[in-house]
């Protein structure tokens, strides 16, 4: 497989989910193997380059966040990383003004549209997909959370969510990952939160940019969003969107069947770390 970047520069603007500030991003083509690199252009007094690497992950409770050795941070990269993964982008340079990614509509569909409008360009260098040859398993038995990677000739995800809630209980979805399927089945699925979480989040200076325009808010009897759901099982589909992005922190395509039960960003990162160490990435 050839490494890939974007053909043309493209700009993406929007509000950040947690701090509620306007974010400006400029995606620039890479001319050689660089990986996925962010530059915090609003930071001028210290090293502002942050490379995507599982070793740079931190604070994974509410999203996937990375930082560099000087403590310069970038929050909520999972939707963007998910898009890069399915579009096959291995190398890109991102200038970003702000400490988090724009949430857009809470899904990854606008990221996909922007990458497609920029075009995809093959580089000279090649990249070998990471092939899972034996099971890699992380379990949090106390909380009933599991995620595992099994050998598989392709990339497939089977995901189960289970909540103790009057409306949202258990959902299961299995998905063969490719761009065509992703655009049709996953990319439009939005992030979600329960209504009782909102006050707590805002009191802790989180979800300040959140609204019914960029998240599903779940009340006792269902979504509070006037338009309802885009898919009957939009919640588990969004979890698949997330885990694709979390796995792409490895920086390489993967051949595996991923099975996740009640997982999340922290659990996903544990699997990513285990894979990276086992296969010496």
C-alpha positions as CSV (number, residue, x, y, z in Angstrom):
1,X,0.0,0.0,0.0
2,X,1.2,3.5,-0.8
3,X,1.2,6.2,1.9
4,X,-1.3,8.9,1.2
5,X,-1.8,12.6,1.9
6,X,-4.3,15.2,0.7
7,X,-3.9,16.8,-2.8
8,X,-4.9,20.4,-1.8
9,X,-5.0,22.5,1.2
10,X,-8.4,22.8,2.9
11,X,-9.8,24.8,5.8
12,X,-12.3,23.6,8.5
13,X,-13.9,25.9,11.0
14,X,-16.3,25.3,13.9
15,X,-17.0,25.5,17.6
16,X,-15.1,23.3,20.1
17,X,-17.3,21.0,22.1
18,X,-15.8,21.4,25.6
19,X,-14.5,25.0,25.7
20,X,-17.1,26.5,23.3
21,X,-14.5,28.6,21.4
22,X,-14.3,29.0,17.6
23,X,-11.6,26.7,16.1
24,X,-9.9,27.2,12.8
25,X,-8.0,24.3,11.1
26,X,-6.0,24.3,7.9
27,X,-5.1,20.9,6.5
28,X,-1.9,20.9,4.4
29,X,-0.5,18.1,2.2
30,X,2.6,16.3,3.3
31,X,5.4,15.8,0.7
32,X,6.9,12.7,2.4
33,X,6.4,10.3,5.3
34,X,5.5,12.5,8.3
35,X,2.6,10.8,10.0
36,X,-0.3,13.0,11.3
37,X,1.1,16.2,12.8
38,X,-0.7,19.1,14.4
39,X,0.7,22.6,15.0
40,X,-1.1,24.7,17.6
41,X,-0.6,28.0,15.9
42,X,-2.1,29.9,18.8
43,X,0.8,28.8,21.0
44,X,4.0,30.8,20.4
45,X,6.0,30.6,23.6
46,X,6.9,26.8,23.5
47,X,7.0,23.8,21.3
48,X,3.6,23.7,19.5
49,X,4.0,20.6,17.4
50,X,2.0,17.6,18.5
51,X,2.4,14.3,16.8
52,X,-0.2,11.6,16.8
53,X,1.2,8.7,18.8
54,X,-0.3,6.4,21.4
55,X,2.4,7.5,23.8
56,X,1.1,11.1,23.6
57,X,-2.5,10.2,24.8
58,X,-3.8,11.6,28.1
59,X,-7.0,12.1,30.0
60,X,-9.3,9.8,28.1
61,X,-12.5,10.1,30.2
62,X,-14.5,12.3,27.7
63,X,-12.6,12.0,24.5
64,X,-9.3,11.2,22.8
65,X,-6.6,13.8,23.6
66,X,-2.9,14.2,22.8
67,X,-0.1,16.3,24.1
68,X,3.6,16.9,23.4
69,X,6.5,16.8,25.8
70,X,6.0,20.5,26.7
71,X,2.4,19.8,27.8
72,X,0.8,21.5,24.8
73,X,-2.5,19.8,24.4
74,X,-5.1,19.0,21.7
75,X,-8.5,17.6,22.7
76,X,-11.2,15.5,21.0
77,X,-9.3,14.2,17.9
78,X,-11.3,10.9,17.5
79,X,-13.8,12.0,14.8
80,X,-11.1,13.5,12.7
81,X,-8.8,10.5,13.2
82,X,-11.7,8.2,12.2
83,X,-12.1,10.1,9.0
84,X,-8.4,9.9,8.2
85,X,-8.4,6.2,8.8
86,X,-11.2,5.4,6.4
87,X,-9.9,7.8,3.8
88,X,-6.5,6.2,3.9
89,X,-4.6,9.4,4.9
90,X,-1.4,8.4,6.5
91,X,0.4,11.8,6.4
92,X,-1.0,15.3,6.8
93,X,0.0,18.5,8.5
94,X,-2.7,20.3,10.4
95,X,-2.5,23.9,11.6
96,X,-5.0,24.5,14.3
97,X,-6.0,27.6,16.3
98,X,-7.3,26.3,19.6
99,X,-6.9,23.5,22.0
100,X,-9.6,21.1,20.6
101,X,-11.0,20.0,17.3
102,X,-14.2,21.5,16.1
103,X,-17.2,19.3,16.9
104,X,-19.1,20.3,13.7
105,X,-22.4,18.4,13.8
106,X,-21.1,15.8,16.4
107,X,-20.3,13.3,13.7
108,X,-17.5,12.9,11.1
109,X,-19.5,13.5,7.9
110,X,-18.2,17.0,7.4
111,X,-14.6,15.9,7.9
112,X,-15.2,13.2,5.2
113,X,-16.6,15.8,2.8
114,X,-13.6,18.1,3.4
115,X,-11.1,15.3,2.8
116,X,-12.8,14.2,-0.4
117,X,-13.0,17.8,-1.6
118,X,-9.2,18.2,-1.0
119,X,-8.5,15.0,-2.9
120,X,-6.2,12.1,-2.0
121,X,-2.6,11.9,-3.3
122,X,-0.3,8.8,-3.2
123,X,3.2,9.3,-1.9
124,X,6.3,7.5,-3.0
125,X,6.7,5.6,0.3
126,X,4.8,2.4,1.1
127,X,3.1,1.4,4.3
128,X,2.4,-2.2,5.4
129,X,-0.9,-2.7,7.2
130,X,-0.6,-4.0,10.8
131,X,-1.9,-7.6,10.6
132,X,-3.2,-9.0,13.9
133,X,-1.8,-12.6,13.9
134,X,-3.0,-13.6,17.4
135,X,-5.7,-12.4,19.9
136,X,-4.9,-9.2,21.8
137,X,-7.3,-8.7,24.7
138,X,-7.9,-6.0,27.3
139,X,-10.6,-6.5,29.9
140,X,-12.0,-4.5,32.8
141,X,-14.0,-7.3,34.4
142,X,-15.1,-5.2,37.3
143,X,-17.1,-3.0,35.0
144,X,-17.9,-5.5,32.4
145,X,-15.8,-3.7,29.7
146,X,-13.9,-5.6,27.1
147,X,-12.1,-4.9,23.8
148,X,-10.1,-7.4,21.7
149,X,-8.5,-7.7,18.3
150,X,-8.7,-11.0,16.5
151,X,-7.0,-12.2,13.3
152,X,-9.1,-11.3,10.3
153,X,-8.4,-10.8,6.6
154,X,-9.9,-7.3,6.5
155,X,-11.1,-4.7,9.1
156,X,-14.3,-5.5,10.9
157,X,-15.8,-4.1,14.2
158,X,-18.5,-5.7,16.3
159,X,-19.7,-3.4,19.1
160,X,-22.1,-3.8,22.0
161,X,-23.2,-1.0,24.3
162,X,-25.3,-1.5,27.4
163,X,-26.6,1.3,29.6
164,X,-28.8,1.2,32.7
165,X,-31.2,3.8,31.3
166,X,-35.0,4.0,30.8
167,X,-34.6,4.7,27.0
168,X,-31.1,3.6,26.0
169,X,-30.3,0.0,27.0
170,X,-28.4,-2.4,24.8
171,X,-27.5,-2.1,21.1
172,X,-25.2,-4.2,18.9
173,X,-23.8,-3.4,15.4
174,X,-21.3,-5.2,13.2
175,X,-19.5,-3.3,10.5
176,X,-17.0,-4.0,7.7
177,X,-14.8,-0.9,7.6
178,X,-14.3,0.7,4.2
179,X,-15.0,4.2,3.0
180,X,-18.2,3.4,1.0
181,X,-19.8,1.6,4.0
182,X,-18.5,4.3,6.4
183,X,-20.2,7.1,4.5
184,X,-23.5,5.2,4.3
185,X,-23.6,3.6,7.8
186,X,-21.3,5.5,10.3
187,X,-20.1,8.9,9.3
188,X,-23.4,10.8,10.1
189,X,-23.8,9.2,13.6
190,X,-23.5,11.8,16.3
191,X,-21.9,11.9,19.7
192,X,-24.4,11.7,22.6
193,X,-24.8,12.5,26.3
194,X,-27.5,11.9,28.9
195,X,-29.5,15.0,30.1
196,X,-28.5,14.5,33.7
197,X,-24.8,14.8,32.7
198,X,-25.1,18.2,31.2
199,X,-25.1,20.3,34.4
200,X,-22.2,18.4,35.8
201,X,-20.2,18.8,32.6
202,X,-20.8,22.6,32.4
203,X,-20.0,23.1,36.0
204,X,-16.6,21.5,35.3
205,X,-16.0,23.7,32.3
206,X,-16.9,21.0,29.8
207,X,-19.4,20.8,27.0
208,X,-19.5,24.6,26.9
209,X,-20.0,24.4,23.1
210,X,-22.4,21.5,23.2
211,X,-25.9,21.9,21.9
212,X,-28.7,20.0,20.2
213,X,-27.0,21.0,16.9
214,X,-23.9,18.9,17.6
215,X,-24.9,16.2,20.0
216,X,-27.8,13.9,20.8
217,X,-29.1,14.6,24.3
218,X,-30.9,11.7,25.8
219,X,-33.8,12.3,28.2
220,X,-35.8,9.8,30.2
221,X,-38.0,8.9,27.3
222,X,-35.7,9.5,24.3
223,X,-33.7,12.1,22.4
224,X,-34.4,15.8,23.2
225,X,-33.4,16.7,19.6
226,X,-36.4,17.8,17.7
227,X,-35.3,15.8,14.6
228,X,-34.8,12.6,16.5
229,X,-32.3,10.0,15.5
230,X,-30.6,9.5,12.1
231,X,-30.5,5.7,12.6
232,X,-32.5,3.6,15.1
233,X,-29.2,2.5,16.6
234,X,-27.2,5.7,16.1
235,X,-25.6,5.4,19.5
236,X,-23.7,2.1,18.9
237,X,-22.8,3.3,15.4
238,X,-21.2,6.4,16.8
239,X,-19.2,4.2,19.2
240,X,-17.8,2.4,16.1
241,X,-16.9,5.8,14.6
242,X,-15.0,6.6,17.8
243,X,-13.1,3.3,18.0
244,X,-12.0,3.5,14.4
245,X,-10.4,6.9,15.2
246,X,-8.9,5.6,18.5
247,X,-7.2,2.7,16.8
248,X,-5.8,5.0,14.1
249,X,-3.6,6.6,16.8
250,X,-1.4,3.6,15.8
251,X,-0.7,5.6,12.6
252,X,-1.2,2.6,10.3
253,X,-4.0,0.6,8.6
254,X,-5.0,-2.5,10.6
255,X,-6.2,-6.0,9.6
256,X,-8.3,-7.3,12.5
257,X,-11.7,-8.1,13.8
258,X,-12.3,-5.8,16.7
259,X,-14.9,-6.8,19.3
260,X,-15.8,-4.2,21.8
261,X,-18.2,-4.5,24.7
262,X,-19.1,-1.4,26.7
263,X,-15.7,0.1,25.7
264,X,-14.8,3.7,25.4
265,X,-11.8,5.9,24.8
266,X,-9.8,4.8,27.8
267,X,-10.5,1.1,27.1
268,X,-9.7,1.6,23.4
269,X,-6.4,3.2,24.2
270,X,-5.4,0.3,26.4
271,X,-5.9,-2.0,23.4
272,X,-4.0,0.4,21.2
273,X,-1.1,0.4,23.6
274,X,-1.1,-3.4,23.9
275,X,-1.1,-3.8,20.1
276,X,1.7,-1.2,19.7
277,X,3.9,-3.0,22.2
278,X,3.1,-6.5,21.0
279,X,3.9,-5.7,17.3
280,X,6.6,-3.2,18.2
281,X,5.1,-0.2,16.4
